[in-house]
């Protein structure tokens, strides 16, 4: 028994060590920080999409509706429809910061320029007369290459361009130093001028090669990397596995974002931004039964946040309710009362470390299983057409019920689904809460005997 316990402990320690190394990898950290930087824009886009497609149609129609919707369309163009370009810039900037490069802004600029350089020379555009006809256009950039469907291309090209740019900038012979007499901004720009030119020239060569074969790097990345990775990481099993492992880390005292923040959330965020763009384009939300959900991504950042993380990681709002309604342990109730208000807004560190969840073996089971149940139920409800897919990014601090209603484009059925998950979660937490309290009571009694 002792040998088995030692083996288990060794495995958990090794798992935590490997996970910490993965979470501290500079490219993944840069990607995590880049998405965190852009999250306010995605939330703004979600508000614009909801107002344009849910609120305005309640009061207006015809030309009046079209004129008013220009507000939301403008915001969509400035957020979702250039999100691939934005992520390239910010990912490059954040990677340069992680590598302590002296001019991160230049890295961000180079990343955007490299992404644009890789885009096709000619694009197929739809005519504005509503006929459905298309025309081949040159000298234009399309939202299809700049927006949500090209975010992964922006990430890869942005990171690669920054890596090359930083390496070239480290070669002293490529620097042009104008001396201390010129303004610092001018001197900085000349210092990186040759590395920037060489970096973009390399990407220009790649663009020419792909063009010679009638293709481009953007579409190649989509086909070869983006879609296969999204299909794995943002599938129902893939998302459940990543969040299960992330929550297991949290039980061991390591924040779950070490796993989910770098391996799941960026791709899930791409999925919700893609949904917002689809919804903004007017794709209807009715009759969406089936795994494809009418062209919407069922698994995305908001179905996880709003249906599997009530109160924060582990759906600990369910534990809060279980303790307040059914616990007879004064110390547990005192802790939960103090932590209940933050928990409503999905902040649960006081519960993780104060109740605690960390190293509290009985609480591991509901902490790991409740989010899984939430994902299974919400996914099933969406796939069966019993609930709209999530089509708006809602702030993660939004309380339960309000969050589900907004995320699904105003679908009241989402509130029912959240309520069902919440009740099941409370029922799952309840017996393990009682076991935990008994263990704590016995431990307190043993400590008292030792003191005597």
N, C-alpha and C positions, 0 to 999 in steps of 0.2 A: 504493500500500500504506500509506504514511504517512498519507494522507488518510482511508483506511478505518479505520485504527487510532485516529486522532483522533476520528472520528465515533463509533466504538464507545465510547471513553472518555468522550466527552461524554454519550452516552446513559446510561451507567452512573452517571455523576455526577448527572444529572438525576433518574434513577430513585431513587437513594439519597436525594436531597434531598426529593423528593415523599413518599417513604415515611416519612422522618423527620418530616415535617410531619403526616402522617396519624397516626403513632404518638404524637405529642405533643398531639393534639387533646384538650381537657380532658374532654369527655364520654366519649370512648373510653378515656382514661386512668382516669377515674372508674369506668367499667364494668369495666375490667381489674382494678383494685384491689378492687372490690366482690366479684368472683368469687374473687380470691385470699383475701379475708377469710373467705368462706363455705366454701372448699375443705375445711377440717377437718370441717365438719358433713357434707359430702357423703361424705367418706371414712368417717366414723362410720356414716352411713346404709348405705354399701356393706358394711361389716362386719356390721351388723344384718341386712341382706337375706341375706347369705351364710349367717350362722349360722341364721337363721330357716328358710330355704328349702333349705339344703343340708346343714348339720350336724345340726340337731335331728331332721329326718325319718329320719336313719340309725339313731337309737336309740329314737325315740318315735313313737306314733301315737294316733289317737283324741283323747279329751278331754285326756289328758296332754300331747300335742303342742300342742293348742290353748291350754292354760293356759300352757305355757312360752313359746309364741310371742307372748304378750302383751308380753314384754320387747322383742322386736324391733319389734312393732307400735307400741309407745309411742315408740321412738326414730324410727321412720319418720314418725309423726305430728308429732314435734318438729323434723324436718329436712326431708324431701322434701315432705311434705304442706302445709307452710307456706312453701316456698321462694320462691314468688312474692311473698309479703308480706315475707320477709326481704330479698330482693334490692332491693325498692323502698326499704326503710329504709336499707340499706347503700349503695346507689347514690346516694341523695340525700345521705347523710352524706359520701361520698367526693367527690361533685361540689362540695359546699360547701367541703371542704378544698382541692380544686384551685383554687377561686376565692378562697381565703383569706378565707372568710366567718367572722365572729367567733363564730357560734353554730351549728356544724355539726350538733349533736345536735337542735336545733329543726328543722333542715331534714329530718333523717331521720324525725322524728316526723310532720312535715307530710306527707311522702311516703307514709307508711303510712296516715295518715288519708285522704288523697286517694284512694288505691287502694281502701280499704274503701268510701268514698263512691260510687265508680263501680260497685260490684257490684250485681247485680240484687236487687230487693226480695223476689222469690219465686224459689224453686228447686225443682226436681224431685228428690225423694229416693227411694231404694229402701227398701222395708220390710225390717225386720230379721228377719222370720219365714222368710226363704228362699223365699218364693213367687215372687219376681221382680216383684211388683207395685210400682207407684210411687205417690207422693202429692205434691201440690203443698204446699210448706211455706213459710211466711213467717217473717220474723224470725230467719233462720238463715244462717250462712256455710258454704259448701261447700268441701271440700278441692279440688274441681275449679276453683274460682276463686281459691284461695289457694296451690295447689301448683305442681307442675312444668309443667303445661300453661298456666299463666298467668304464667310467669316473664318473658316478653317484655312482657306488659302491665305487670308490676311495674316493669320497667326503664324503659319509655317514660313511664308516669305518674309514677314516682319522679323521673326527670330533669326532666320538664316542671314538676312541682309545685315542685321545688327552684329551677329557673330563675325562675319567677314569684315565689316567696317571697323569693328574694334580691333581685330587682329592687324589690319593694315595701318590703323592709326597708331599702333604700338611700334611701328618701324620709324625710327628717328629720321632716316634719309627722306621719308615722304612728307615730312613736316615743313611748313613754310613759316618761319618765325620772323615777324616784322619788327620785333623789338618792343620795348616798354613805352615808346613814344605814341603808339597808336592806341585807340580805345580797345579795351579787353574783348568786346564782342567781335570787332573786326579781326583782331589777332586770332581769336578762337576759330573763326570761320576759315581763315587761311591755313591754320594748323591742320584742319581736317579736309581741306579742299581736295587734295590728290587722293586720299583714301576714299572719299565720297565718289569722286569721278571713277576710280577703278572699280569700286563696288557696283555702281550702276552699269558700268561697261560690261562687267561679267554677266549681270542679269540681262543686259541687252543682247549678249551673245546667245544666251538660252532662249530668249524670245525669238530671235532670228531662226534658231534651229527648229523650235516647235512650229513656227510659221511655215517653214519649208516643208514640213510634213502635214500641213493643213490643220494644225491643232494649236493649243496654247496651254501654258502651265496651269492656269486657273481651272479649266475644265478637267485637266489631267489629275490635279489634286483632289477635286471633287470625286472623280470616278475611282481613283486608286486608293485614296487614304480616308477622305472625309466620310463618305457614306458607309464603308465597311466598319470604321471605328465607331461611328454613331450607332450603327445597327447592333454592335456588341455592347458598348458602354451604356447606351440609353435604351436598350431593350428592357423589358420587365425583369428578367432574371439578372441581367448585368447591373441594373440600378439597385435592385434589392441586395445583391452581393456586396457592392461597394459601400452601401449605407450600413449593412450589417457589420462589415469589417471596421468601418469608421466608428460606429457606436461601440463596438467591442474595445477599440482603443480608448474611447472616452471612459469606459468602465475601468480601465487600467490607469486613468489619470492623464492620458494624452489626448489633446483636443481632436475631435473627429475630422476637422477640416484637413488634417494631415493626409487623409485618404480622399475624402469626398471633395474637398476644396480644390484639389489638383487633378483628380482623375474623373470626377463625375460632373461637378457643377459647371465648368466651362462648356461642356457638350450639351448639358441640359439647358443651359442658358441660350445656346445657339438654337435649340429646339423651340423654346418659348418665343424667342424673337422671330423665328420663322413663322410660328403660329400667329403672332401679332401682325406680321406683314400679310399673311394669307387672309386674315380677318379684315384687315384694312382694305384689301383688294376686293372685298365684297363677297367672298365665298360663304355661302349660307351655312348656318349651324344646325339646321333641321335635318332629320333623317340621316344621322351619321353612324348608324349601327355598323359594326365591323371593325376589324383590327386597324384599318387605315384611317378610320374616323374622318372620312370625307376629305382626305388630303391634309389633315392636321396631325401633328405629332402627339400621340397620347402621353408618352412619357416626356416630361419637361420639368424645368425648375419649379414651376408653380404647382404642379400636381404633387410634387414631393413636399414643398414648403407648406402648402395649404391643406393637405390631406394626410400627411405622414409625420408631421413635426409639430403637432399641437403643443404649445408651451415650450418648444425647442426640441433638441435632439432627444430621441426616445419617447416622444409624445408625453412628456412629464406633466402636462396639464391634467392628464388622466390620473396620475398619482396625486396631484394636488386635490382633485375632487374626491378621490378615494379616502385620503387622510381626513379631509374636512368633514365628510359625511359619516365615516365608519370607524375612524381610529379612536381608541381610548387612551392612547399614550400622550401624555401632556407635552413632553419634549418634542415629539414628532409634530404635534399640532402647532406648537409655538414656532418651530422652524418654518413649517409650511405657510403659516399665516404671514410671516415676514416675506416669504418668497412668492406669495400668491399674485400680488400686483405685477411684478416683473414677468411672471409666468403667463399672464393674460396677453402680454405683448411679446411672447415667445423668447424671453430671456430667462434661461434656467441654470446659469452657473451657481446661484445660491443653493439650488436643489442638488445639482451634481456633486458639489463638494460639501454642502452643509447637511443634507438629510442623512447620510450621503448616498449617492449611487456608486461612487468610486470605491472599489474594493469591497463592495457590499454584495456578496455572492447571491443571496436570494433575489436581489433586484436586477441582476443581469438578465434574467429570462424575460420579464415584461419589457425591459428597456430595449432589448434586441428584437423582440417579436412584435410589439405593438406597431412600430413604423412599417414593418413588413405587411402586417394585416391592413394597415391604411393604404399602402400602395396597391395591394391585391384588390381590395374592395373598390377603390376609386378607378383603377384601371378597368376592372370588369364593368363598372357602371358606365364608363365612357364607351368602351368597346361595344356594349349592348345597346347604346343609344339612350340610356336612362339618365344621362347627364351630359351637358356640353363639354367638349374638351377645354382645357385652360387656354385662353386666348389673350390674356393680359398679364403683364408682370405686376404683381401687387407687392408693396413693401412687406418684407418678411415680418415686420413688427405688427402687422394688421391682425386684430383679434379674430378668433375662430368665428364662423358663420358669416361675418362681413367679408372675410377673405375669400371664402369659397364662392360667394355670390358674385363678387367683383371679378375674380379670376376667370370665371366661366362666362363672362359677358352678360351677367345679370340672370343667371339660371337659378331659380329658387330650389330646384331639385338638388343642387350642390349642397345646400344647407342641410337637407335631409341626409345626404350621404355623410357629411361631416358629423351629424348627430349620431348616426349609426356607429361610425368608427369610434366616436368619443365614448359611447356607452360600452361598446365591446372592450375598449382600452381600460376603462374603469374596472370592469369585471375581471380583466386579466391582471391588472395591478393588485387588486384587492387581496387575494390569498397570499401573494408574495410579500405584500406590505405587512400582513399579520405575522408571517414567518419572520420577517426582518425585525419586527418589534419584539417578538419572543426571544430571538437570538440576542438582541441588544439588552433585554431585561436579564437574561441569564448571564451575559457577560458582565453587566453591572453588579449582579449578585456575587459573582466570583471575585470581582475586583474588591468588593466590600469585605469578603472573607479573607482575602489576602492582606488587606489593610489591617484587619484585626490580628 
